[in-house]
């Protein structure tokens, strides 16, 4: 059973929540989260009872991360091949130092991604692409299941049809050309 002191604490916290939610609405995007973390919260400020999320920006972050990995991978392969050819030409260079090549490749990949991150034209274009992709209506699981079933059945029927046609015309051809 709640005591009088517990009821008073609940009333005080609801007044603080109303005051803080009105002040949180005035903060820029992400500021409410930072304020909630600073106040000892979990990082999801209650603005309309919905947590603040990254939205389409998470796809932008993922794209830059994947781009950095791709550039690092390509640079690693090019550097490994160059080291191999150079060691064949000058044997005193020795075998490839994989940890050195991979580290340098990772730094180059991160630097290229950071360069394009700071390029306003490229960054705004990627954010526009992400926002357009967010508008796409993706099929439900039931639609995907139904369409997959149709494709599998159609493929089976077409395979059976062409196999029968092959047998039939093989029989006709052998009958016509038999010795």
HELIX and SHEET records of a PDB file:
HELIX    1   1 UNK A    4  UNK A   25  1                                  22    
HELIX    2   2 UNK A   31  UNK A   38  1                                   8    
HELIX    3   3 UNK A   57  UNK A   89  1                                  33    
HELIX    4   4 UNK A   91  UNK A   93  5                                   3    
HELIX    5   5 UNK A   98  UNK A  118  1                                  21    
HELIX    6   6 UNK A  120  UNK A  134  1                                  15    
HELIX    7   7 UNK A  141  UNK A  176  1                                  36    
END                                                                             
